[in-house]
């Protein structure tokens, strides 16, 4: 994960995301660099517009959050209806015993 964070940091600082720069970022954290991870990440990011992908990711997260809020609202409404039914049925039983 630290390799991805390093690539994001380089992107944020408008530096090229290449093996040399990524190695420097990882070394600055005090962690031993895994050459294969660096090469794999740089190769997988080749030709990728990181800025555009980040925008798409934030839109997806926002829409997921909205969907989760709607689901929570539905659950709350269901619980309220259940509670109302329990109260009504309890009131009905009380009238039997007068």
WOPE-V873196 format. One record per pair of residues at least 24 apart in sequence whose ideal C-beta (glycine too) atoms are under 8 Angstrom apart, sorted by sequence separation. I is the first residue (numbers start at 0). J is the second residue. D is the distance in whole Angstrom. If there is no record, write none. Layout:
i=I j=J d=D
i=I j=J d=D
This chain:
i=1 j=25 d=7
i=17 j=41 d=6
i=16 j=41 d=7
i=1 j=28 d=7
i=16 j=44 d=6
i=1 j=30 d=6
i=2 j=33 d=8
i=16 j=49 d=7
i=2 j=36 d=5
i=6 j=40 d=6
i=2 j=37 d=7
i=3 j=40 d=7
i=2 j=40 d=5
i=6 j=44 d=6
i=10 j=49 d=5
i=10 j=50 d=7
i=7 j=49 d=7
i=6 j=49 d=7
